[in-house]
Amino acid sequence: MGSTLDLYTTHFGLNERPFSLVPDPGFLFWSDQHARAFAMLEYGILTRSPITLITGEVGTGKTTLLHQLLTRTDDDITVGLIANAHGDRGELLRWVLMALGQPAAPEANYTDLFGQFQHYLVAEYAAGRRVVLIFDEAQNLARDVLEELRMFTNINANKDELLQLVLVGQPELREIVKRPDLRQFAQRVAASFHLPEMDVAMVGAYIQHRLAIAGGQQEIFLPDAMGLIHEATRGIPRLVNQLCDLTLVYAFTMGQDQISRAIVQQVLNDGVFFGGGIADQAPAQFVRSDLESRG
């Protein structure tokens, strides 16, 4: 006998799970906001912006945009991706060199590491390439590390930029950069975009898009169900995926061919959708009994 997940795909006439939490470029959904965010990423790279800043709530698709950017990078650009870097400025240089595929001797001090980094940038420039460093989860970078990154952008050759920075993080990153003591850093930000949550219409389009990619040929989610999904997830794609996947499992076990608002409500009432903490702040109707929600 197949697994529950295999059975629900067959039950709904799907070729695969449409709402997996694993990033899949084949399911990439270009909302208007994602298209604008990606345009600002490309704009920052093409115009040689010293610093490009992209922010958004957890699960809004920032990392997916980065992976899409990496697939479109020209051969004259060397990219180093640093995810969740931590430590002091010396540790920062080790993270950077590692991301660029360069060795960093354990005994090397800050001066040695900085000299090695600068030599690498100059060598790449001489070879006709420029370097782009992308920092994911950049809201975790300390103030002195951000200031060190600003100093990195001072490394240049005449009017040409040898190094560009792309910082991607949660909304608090914008507030950090706006601090008075980071005024000089903020002045280097030439391109920025805040990725908002999806509205209710966009959530509906997102759900239908993923179902279509997975081979869905019928209206599986009813409009009122999609409205409640938007309300419960605040339009955050990762949470939409979680809740939709759970509702498909519930509908399958109930023998239902469509997802109604009552099924979504049942998932919420049963407490199986944690929602990254959002469920704890949910409106009162989410904790009513299923009988009351139908009532």
PEFEN-V343141 format. One record per helix or strand of 3 or more residues. SS is the DSSP state (@ for helix, = for strand). FROM is the first residue (numbers start at 1). LEN is the number of residues. Records with the same first field share a line. If there is no record, write none. Layout:
SS->FROM-LEN ; FROM-LEN
//
This chain:
@->4-8 ; 25-3 ; 32-15 ; 62-10 ; 89-11 ; 110-17 ; 138-3 ; 143-10 ; 172-6 ; 180-8 ; 200-14 ; 223-11 ; 237-18 ; 261-10 ; 275-7 ; 284-4 ; 290-5
=->51-6 ; 77-7 ; 130-7 ; 163-7 ; 189-7
//
